[in-house]
Amino acid sequence: MTSYISAVNQIVKGQISQIPNLVVYGENINNGSSLSGLTRNLEVPDGSRILNVGNCEATQCGVGFGLMLNGLNAVLFSKQLDFMLLGMEQMVSTYTNIRAYRELDTLGSFTIVSVVCDQGFQGPQSSFNALGDMCSMARVPGYTITNAQDSALVLKSQLSAPGFRFVCLSQRLYGTDFLDLDVLYAADDCSVFQYDDGEDATIVCFNFSLPEGQLIQQKLMNRGVSSSLFSANYVFPHNWQRICESVSRTRKLVLVDDSKSISLWAHTMLQVLTEKCPPFKRVVVSREDDVDFGVSPDKLHVQYDEIMAQLGA
């Protein structure tokens, strides 16, 4: 099978080559390792440009919003999400001002494609794994790349869509086989993807936890329990009707979220579903509130046998 990073690079290359009036930029995106393979061999249409820029994230964001205001398409590639925190003032204040006076369909596009350092052992300056927190502060959509089908749909529909958004990759998954799951349902805004439909349980994955969610589904299947499998992106306002229908039918819900955040998108979904659905059993798989900020492993620890027991499987 193709590795995660090689497959994403091919999808990115294909989409970048088709976007007109495009400025692609970032630090060493076509030099050296090309962001560990993410931006290798990019080509842009005639009249578009690829720029290597300096280490100045606030300026990078300002340039992106300026290009967007002038009707152009901008894609900023960032080596890690931690660095983009330096541009949050632009994302929160500048973009809020833009939206106060301009309709999105009158704008060009600005997309930040960034790597989330979730591999572990890289130190506290390279450990920010809370895309949802950034999306919440700026009130912008964010998409995580987890498998072949939804990656292609996200990059095709969102990379040059009017307005601003994040698209993030998992460094932890770089060398793994790229998941290739059938998509039964994809929301028009790529907020929700469904990969399987079952009668006994509903599994919803957030951030980069789809491999863990898929393993939970397999373990349930081995016990004769069929389950629906979903993933959800950070899109506001949310439309979780499809998931609500599944939970109303199965009456068992597993939420898996590997974000390093105290305010999880999974908790927001749980609140919404509790209000809208008949009573159901629920299991939330997430990190403890207290995380190690030093040099430490970053993989979410999942107690699979405990989940099976809580679901009565």
Secondary structure, 3 states (H helix, E strand, C coil): CCEHHHHHHHHHHHHHCCCCCEEEEECCCCCCCCCCCCCCCCCCCCCCEEEECCCCHHHHHHHHHHHHHCCCEEEEEECCHHHHHHHHHHHHHHHHHHHHHCCHHHCCEEEEEEEECCCCCCCHHHCCCCHHHHHHHHCCCEEECCEHHHHHHHHHHHCCCCEEEEEEEEHHHCCCECECCCCCEECCCCCEEEEECCCCEEEEEECCCHHHHHHHHHHHHHCCCCEEEEEECECCCCCCHHHHHHHHHHCEEEEEECCCCCCCHHHHHHHHHHHHCCCCEEEEECCCCCCCCCCCCCCCCCCHHHHHHHHCC
